Amino acid sequence: MILVSFDWAFPIMKKVDLFKELTTTYSKHGWQLKTALMQPQTRAELVADDATILESIIVEEANVDALWFSRPSHNDREAWELRLLAETQYALFETFEPDETEELRNDARLEMEARLREYVSRV
């Protein structure tokens, strides 16, 4: 058996750079950042690098880092996407009918957050 050791590692993108890249990309496609779910250390890292980066959005403390985006969809629907704030590309998507209550929408978004937490716990 041959064991190989590497003294180098792949560079890891800083969370602030990943945040800016994701928000820019989503914005180009008509998405609006609505809410950020962040671990306290991630929030601190982002604010340390750019004090104004989170001023215009709601930030909720969470045990995962993720971003909520929304945009109008076809047939008067509203699309929502929950994107993991990580280099691993993972997102959950849902569309809502115009007549769905905010309570039903919120329940669906909470379920999506639970599915994201489950995914992160397995990775």
Secondary structure, DSSP 4 states (H G I P E B T S, - for coil): ------S--PPPPPHHHHHHHHHHHHHHTT-EEEEEEE-HHHHHHHHHH-TTTTTTSEEEE-SS-EEEEEEE-GGG-EEEEEEESSSS--EEEEEE-TT--HHHHHHHHHHHHHHHHHHHHH-
